[in-house]
């Protein structure tokens, strides 16, 4: 289960209907737009919570490193450290070896969206420029080198406050975003940083409290 919402009952019901169990709980970053259900889900299922090793969370968890791989039967998850929206951002490249030996899709959290990218001002005034530079490296150095055919499943789509310019389409491909995402058309980091820092809407008031609660797991 990746980035679970606070209401975990639908996840448990869906797993039960398929005679499956939740074996891993993964947070792509410390969330701000909602209170995470990871701790509730872990308490019920006994599954470990996986976060990037730099995430400053204070609850029991398993830290994962850039490039680390986890196997689940035929499925391989490769974790990429993709900071920028937050310092602890993760993307997960998923390979289903029952289909092919090559990756099938990537879960990009709040780093890359359909039509947009994550906002770099989540930590407040003074941190946004450095995060924007990290976001550039994550997008141009980690995600764009992936094959064009890879499907992209972000954590949000149109209407979310974690990025700007998001499409209403809940998924996309690396190749489509490479060609048409406005944030991915820049030749220099300077131009990219200028673009992603321009015209950012105010953060919702709940963001700071949600992030505080998710750091502590309460």
C-alpha angles and dihedrals in degrees: 000000000000123000097346121204120232093260101074099170095093090055093051091046093050092049092048092051090057095040089244135128134217105253101167132030114198129189113199088202141335100292125230104173094063142011107261123239093205096107093047091048092048091051092054100040104028089230117147121247112234121204134158111281091244094057106118095219120148101207128086110285146142116252117217128199133219110280094015116145130210124192124214107176107289092353124091121193118199114194120217121192103229108172124177106092085050130354091246099051118149133193120193122214109204126205121188103198091192085070105032142334091243127077117277104192145351129226104216103183109199095333102084125018134179100276097356149040135236120285112249098208099079094112093052138242115350098026101065099084094052092046091049089055090049089049090055091053092047094050101038097032104036112020106031093055088063116102117281093237094060112117115232121216112184126189093247144021136190115347097028119125095217093087141008130246094023117171121232088236109102096211140024141163134264090243095052093049091046089058103035112020105107092216093057099057100082126112095201137044090231093060092045093051091049090051098049093046094050122100097354111175119235115276114253111257092242094060097085094047093045091052092048091052093046093050089057096036094234 
